[in-house]
Amino acid sequence: MPTTSVGVTRIATSGPGDVSGLMSLISSGTIDPKSILAILGKTEGNGGVNDFTREYAVAALCAALAPKLGLSAQEVEQRIAFVMSGGTEGVLSPHITVFTRRTVEARPVGRPGKRLSIGMAHTRDFLPEELGRSAQITETATAVKAAMADAGISDPADVHFVQIKCPLLTSDRIAAAAARGSKTATTSAYASMAYSRGASALGVAVALGEIASDISDEDVLRRYDLFSNVASTSSGIELMQNVVIVLGNSASSASEFEIGHAVMNDAIDAAAVLAALNSVGLGTTPQSGRELVNIFAKAEASPDGSVRGCRHTMLEDTDISSTRHARAAVGGLIAGLAGTGAVYVSGGAEHQGPPGGGPVAAIARLSD
């Protein structure tokens, strides 16, 4: 495996179409556009089926990067993994996180141990009737293993966050399946987001050996005892395949960065957030020479209607989606502990951590 150097840069945005921060860093030579492998972002849409801020952000980034790479905008979207998570409720601040990767001759002296590595893979396009079912689980598991290999990671214990962008159903897609005599997992576009997220997360769990591979269609959104501790899945209207990004630590990486994670058991699990920060030398007693770059987390309203014995009303609110409540609550908790609202908190944690909880990962820059 060649030695790679992975870079991570968080950039504030004034709106989903704002690419000025990234373009400025490219113009100054801070970021080489040819080295960009993935861009994760938070946009200020509603995070629902009709949240077009995600697609708008991707389109703006592709259009801006196309001339820098000598490619068409469509080719840029195929080259770089874009994952936009809609919804910046509460104190969450819109931003993008740019991941770069380049090959280097050798590890610099003074960088022992495993450092941040990133790998990417895609599944094939899914048929609408495959979303939320075993086909999506199996194909996702295969893609996760491919992304691990791309990252130079062989031990699942070195994987700390797996970000997936997955499809959802629309009325047209449901009708297309019906015309073929096939039935989709649900006829609700909104519910399909959960099915797709859940099946994708179970694919991660299978790939990493967190659960057995004998998963059936009926287990999705029912067997909540089956989950991944590192999966983060986000559904969107803009694709029909799963885009898989594996983040972990590898001995083949010469990066200045390190990643660690913990698992939140519920929406107010501050101890887990601190554990994630401590895993990269931050937290209550930060080590010198370490700087927080970003935190990535999943959030959901506890499906049993309570948090540590106290009833919550997020699931019964017909005015505001429970995913928006959860993003605001968990985002506020993490922001308070991290000292910034520019953190990546995604709603809908089906099979992503225990029910009502979710994984939380932290990336730190190390000064060698």
Disulfide bonds with the S-S distance in Angstrom:
none
